[in-house]
Amino acid sequence: DGGFTAQLGQLQPGKDCTIRLTYFSQAILQVDGSVMVTIPKQFFPLPSGNVPVGGFGISANVRLTNGIKSVDCVTHPLKTELLEDGLRVSTEVAEPLKKDFSIVVEPRKLPDA
């Protein structure tokens, strides 16, 4: 089914665990020159049996050759942090995702054709 499963063992109550996944996807070029990247909701935690999913975060580093004019998340609230060569976008999620996580990146200027 293409699903991903991880078993963490005995995580004590109140303790955090970090799992890092790298996901590559083809960006979708929009008519206005912006780029949309979507991460399917199936990549994020789901409750298992009687174990609820606690809060978790999503973050992505965004870089464009011609610079970034804006970044927007059309599906979830988004925080941005300026990096030396781009932006880091992130969101905190308190429950399993009901829809895919999608961001739209608008370049500072369109590349020369």
N, C-alpha and C positions, 0 to 999 in steps of 0.2 A: 504493500500500500504506500510505500515511499515515506513512511513515518520514521521518526528518530526517537529512540528510547535511551534514557540514562538512569542507572540505579546508583543512588548516592550512599547507600548504607545507612548508618546510624547518625543522623544529623540531630544534635541535641536541640531541645526547644529553645527558641530565642537566638540561635546561632545562624549566621549567614553562610551562604555557599555561592561562589561565583562560577558560572559555566560560560565559557566563551565559544561561540560558533562563528565560523567565517562562511559567509554566504555570497556567492557571485550570481549576478543576474544581469541580463541585458536591460539597459535603460531604454525607456520608450521616449523618443523624440516627439514633443508636442508641436502643433502647428505654429505656435508663437515662438518657437526656438528653445523653450524650456525643456527640461528632462525630468521624467517621472521614474522613480525607482520604487518597487513594491516588494515587501517581504511578506510571504504568505503567513496567515495566522497559525498554520499548522506547525511552524517553527517554535512556537511559544508554549509555555507550560500549560498543562491541563490537569485537573484534579485526577487522582488515581485512587480508586476505592473510597475510603473515608478520610484520605489525607487532602486537606484543602491546599490550594496554591496561594502562597503569600505574595506580597508585592514583588515586582521584578522590574527591571529597567531595560530599555533598548537604547543603544547609542550607535552613531555612525559618523565617521569622518568623511567630509565632503570636500573634494578638490576639483576645480575646473581650470584648464589651461588659461583661459581668458578671464579668470576671476569670477566671483559670485556676486550677483546683484541682490538676490533674495533666496531664502529657503522657506518653504511652507509645508506643513504636514496637514494634508486634507482629511486625515482620519483620526488624529489624536492631538492633545495639547503638546506643544513642543518648546523646549528650551534650546537656545543656541549659545555657543561659546566660540569666540574668535581664536583661531590658531594662527601660527606663523604663516602657513601656506594654505589655509582654507577655514572651514568651520567644523565644529563638532555639534551634532544635533542629538538630543536625547529626550526621552520621556519616561516617566515612572508610571507603571500600570499596577493597579491594585487587584485586578481580577483577570481571569482568562480573556483573551481578545475575542471579540465577536466579529471583527472584520480585519482584513489585511492591514498592515502598516505601510503607508505610502507617503513619500515625500516628493515635492516638486522643487527643482532647483532651476532658478533663472540665471543665465550667465550675465556677467557685466556687459559684455558685448558679444555679438555673434561672430563666430570664426569667419575669416574671409573665405569666399568660395573659390 
